């Protein structure tokens, strides 16, 4: 019997939701909880032991192991821990058996779909194996590191953040009036002038910044990398600054940032060697794939063959 997993039904194999961590109120004192004792090892199951029954048939541990091994890798652990997954496996297997009895795998359009799925799977398998066999030497990593040193710069930054009302409507009764964009811009430009003239950035951050988390630390915002998930205008401002420089005001949807770079750090090669190794492999695999795609680009010799799709015709509703 051939065993297939139907892609459209694969989500059914993992329908359970993982347990959610308990919510802890802000300010709750941390408690040291002793680690639970290790769970006792599960007793060994003999291969010929009966472990489950389905549709009146009993299955040994060896038979179930064989069924699980036929599953895609990402579903095997679920099948080993949740018996309901095996119910899905037996159900799908039965559907496949009935389809094969009816010869659907040899009839159109199913045989063409199966062949196309086979092509896709083998193409992906080839790229996976090719990528895993790409050799990256320490010399390759060092060369990449030297040629792309900018990718491994980190900036230690401080910020002053002034919010404004993006929709300046009249506030309701009891609501605090927010700055307009023009007011926020004028104030942050004035703060920048003071800093350029020698005022202490940390003091101005404590007294003016609306980012209270960093304000209490003299505006300290932490380390920013080129790969950080901050908005591009923020990163462009940060990595356009030299150590000790202060940016022009950077507008964001709800406020303006003033950014100072306190220190520029270049990560040493040993810290980023693994990242570089993966990046080189990815780039070489992409290059290989793009060359193949370019090689097999088609040049149309007779445009008449490729007739444009016809527009759908409106049907009168009766």
C-alpha positions in Angstrom: 0.0 0.0 0.0 1.3 3.4 -0.9 1.1 6.0 1.8 0.3 9.7 1.0 -0.4 12.7 3.1 -2.9 15.0 1.5 -1.5 18.6 1.8 -4.9 20.2 2.2 -5.6 18.0 5.3 -2.1 18.3 6.9 -3.3 21.0 9.2 -5.6 18.5 10.8 -2.6 16.7 12.2 -1.6 19.6 14.3 -5.0 21.0 15.5 -4.1 21.3 19.2 -3.1 24.6 20.7 0.0 24.9 22.9 -0.5 25.8 26.5 -0.3 29.5 27.2 2.0 30.9 30.0 0.2 32.4 33.0 -0.2 36.2 32.9 1.7 38.0 35.7 0.7 41.5 36.7 3.4 44.2 36.3 5.3 44.8 39.5 4.8 41.3 40.9 8.0 40.4 42.8 10.0 37.6 41.2 9.8 34.3 43.0 12.4 31.5 42.9 10.5 28.4 42.1 12.5 25.1 42.5 12.8 23.1 39.3 10.5 20.1 39.2 12.1 16.7 39.6 12.9 15.0 36.2 10.1 12.9 34.9 10.6 9.2 35.2 11.8 7.5 32.0 9.0 5.9 30.0 9.2 2.1 30.1 10.6 0.5 26.9 7.9 -0.8 24.6 8.6 -4.1 22.9 8.2 -3.9 19.1 5.6 -6.7 19.0 3.5 -5.1 21.8 0.0 -4.0 20.8 -0.2 -0.2 21.3 -3.5 0.8 19.6 -6.5 -0.4 17.6 -8.3 1.3 14.7 -11.3 0.2 12.7 -11.1 -3.2 14.4 -7.5 -3.8 13.6 -4.8 -3.9 16.3 -1.3 -2.4 15.6 2.0 -3.2 17.2 4.6 -0.6 18.2 6.7 -1.6 15.2 3.8 -1.1 12.8 2.9 2.3 14.3 6.6 3.3 14.1 6.6 2.4 10.4 3.5 4.6 9.8 5.0 7.5 11.7 8.2 7.3 9.8 6.2 7.7 6.6 4.9 11.1 7.8 6.7 14.3 6.9 9.3 15.2 9.5 7.4 18.0 11.1 4.4 15.8 12.0 6.3 12.8 13.5 6.7 14.2 17.0 3.0 15.1 17.2 2.1 11.6 16.1 4.3 10.1 18.8 2.7 12.2 21.6 -0.9 12.6 20.6 -3.0 9.4 19.7 -5.6 11.7 17.9 -3.0 12.3 15.2 -2.9 8.6 14.5 -6.6 8.7 13.9 -6.0 11.3 11.2 -3.3 9.2 9.7 -5.6 6.1 9.5 -8.4 8.2 8.0 -6.2 9.8 5.3 -4.7 6.4 4.6 -8.1 4.9 4.0 -9.1 7.7 1.7 -5.9 7.2 -0.4 -6.6 3.4 -0.6 -10.1 4.1 -1.9 -8.8 6.6 -4.4 -6.2 4.1 -5.7 -8.8 1.3 -5.9 -10.8 3.6 -8.1 -7.7 4.3 -10.2 -7.9 8.0 -9.6 -4.1 8.3 -9.6 -4.2 7.3 -13.2 -7.0 9.6 -14.3 -7.0 13.2 -15.3 -6.7 15.7 -13.7 -5.4 13.8 -10.7 -2.5 12.1 -12.4 -1.2 15.4 -13.8 -1.5 17.0 -10.3 0.4 14.1 -8.8 3.1 14.5 -11.4 3.3 18.2 -10.8 3.5 17.7 -7.0 6.3 15.1 -7.7 8.2 17.6 -9.8 7.9 20.3 -7.1 9.0 18.0 -4.3 12.0 16.7 -6.2 13.0 20.2 -7.2 12.9 21.4 -3.6 14.8 18.3 -2.5 17.5 19.0 -5.0 17.9 22.6 -3.8 17.9 21.4 -0.2 20.6 18.8 -0.8 22.6 21.2 -3.0 22.5 23.9 -0.3 23.6 21.5 2.4 26.6 20.4 0.3 27.9 24.0 -0.2 31.3 24.2 1.3 32.2 27.3 3.3 35.7 27.6 4.6 37.1 29.8 7.4 38.8 31.8 4.7 35.5 32.4 3.0 34.1 33.7 6.3 37.0 36.0 7.0 36.8 37.4 3.5 33.1 38.0 3.8 33.6 39.7 7.2 36.1 42.1 5.8 34.1 42.9 2.7 30.9 43.5 4.7 32.1 45.1 7.9 29.2 47.5 7.9 26.8 44.7 8.5 28.4 44.0 11.8 28.5 47.5 13.2 26.4 48.1 16.3 25.5 51.5 17.6 24.8 52.3 21.3 22.2 55.0 21.2 20.3 57.5 23.3 17.1 59.1 22.3 14.7 61.9 23.1 11.1 61.2 21.9 8.4 63.8 21.6 4.9 62.7 20.8 2.3 64.6 18.8 -1.4 64.1 18.0 -1.6 62.6 14.5 -5.3 63.5 14.3 -5.5 66.9 16.0 -9.2 66.9 16.9 -10.7 68.7 19.9 -10.0 66.6 23.0 -13.0 65.5 25.0 -13.7 66.7 28.5 -11.0 65.7 31.0 -8.6 64.6 28.3 -5.0 65.9 28.2 -4.4 68.1 25.1 -1.6 66.5 23.0 1.0 68.6 21.1 0.3 69.3 17.5 2.9 68.0 15.0 4.2 71.6 14.5 4.6 72.1 18.2 6.5 68.8 18.6 8.8 69.7 15.7 9.5 73.1 17.0 10.3 71.8 20.5 12.6 69.0 19.3 14.5 71.3 17.0 15.0 73.6 20.0 16.3 70.7 22.0 18.7 69.8 19.3 20.1 73.4 19.2 20.7 73.2 22.9 22.5 69.9 22.6 24.7 71.1 19.7 25.5 74.2 21.9 26.8 71.9 24.6 23.7 71.1 26.7 23.7 67.6 28.4 21.7 65.1 26.3 20.9 62.9 29.3 19.5 65.8 31.4 17.3 67.0 28.5 16.1 63.4 27.9 15.1 63.1 31.6 13.2 66.3 31.5 11.6 66.2 28.1 11.4 62.7 26.5 8.0 61.0 26.3 9.7 57.6 26.2 9.7 57.2 29.9 11.6 53.9 29.9 14.7 55.5 28.3 14.2 58.9 29.9 14.9 57.7 33.4 18.2 56.3 32.1 19.3 59.6 30.5 17.8 58.5 27.2 19.7 55.2 26.9 18.0 53.2 24.3 20.3 50.2 24.0 22.2 48.6 21.1 20.9 48.9 17.5 22.1 46.7 14.6 21.5 47.0 10.9 19.4 43.9 11.1 17.2 45.3 13.9 13.5 45.5 13.2 13.3 49.3 13.8 11.8 51.5 11.1 14.1 52.2 8.2 14.2 56.0 8.8 15.4 55.3 12.4 18.1 52.9 11.2 19.2 55.2 8.4 19.6 58.1 10.9 21.5 55.9 13.4 24.0 54.4 10.9 24.5 57.7 9.2 26.0 59.1 12.4 29.5 59.1 13.7 30.2 58.4 17.4 29.1 61.4 19.5 26.9 62.9 16.8 23.2 63.8 17.1 20.7 63.3 14.4 18.3 65.7 12.9 14.7 65.1 14.1 13.4 61.9 12.7 9.6 61.9 12.1 7.5 58.8 12.9 3.7 58.5 12.7 3.2 59.6 16.3 6.2 61.6 17.2 9.8 62.8 16.6 13.0 61.2 17.6 16.3 62.9 18.4 19.1 60.3 18.4 22.6 60.4 19.7 25.2 57.7 19.0 27.3 57.2 22.1 29.5 54.3 20.8 30.0 52.4 17.6 31.0 48.7 18.1 32.1 46.3 15.4 31.3 42.7 16.4 34.4 40.5 16.2 34.4 37.7 13.6 34.0 34.9 16.2 30.7 36.4 17.3 29.2 36.4 13.8 30.9 33.4 12.2 27.8 31.3 12.3 25.7 34.1 10.8 28.3 34.6 8.1 28.4 30.9 7.4 24.7 30.7 6.8 24.6 33.9 4.8 27.3 32.7 2.4 25.5 29.4 1.9 22.2 31.3 1.3 23.8 33.6 -1.2 25.5 30.8 -3.1 22.3 28.8 -3.3 20.4 31.9 -4.5 23.1 32.5 -7.2 22.9 28.9 -8.4 19.1 29.0 -8.6 19.0 32.4 -10.4 21.5 31.2 -13.0 19.3 28.2 -13.7 16.2 30.4 -14.0 18.0 32.7 -16.4 19.3 29.8 -18.4 15.7 28.6 -19.0 14.0 31.9 -19.6 11.9 31.5 -22.8 12.2 33.7 -25.9 8.9 33.9 -27.6 9.1 33.1 -31.3 5.5 33.2 -32.1 3.4 35.5 -29.9 0.2 34.3 -31.5 0.6 31.0 -29.6 0.2 32.7 -26.3 -3.3 34.1 -26.6 -4.3 36.6 -23.9 -6.9 35.3 -21.4 -10.4 36.1 -22.3 -12.3 38.4 -20.0 -15.2 36.7 -18.1 -18.6 37.3 -19.6 -21.3 38.8 -17.5 -24.2 36.5 -17.2 -27.8 37.8 -16.8 -29.2 36.8 -13.5 -32.8 35.5 -13.7 
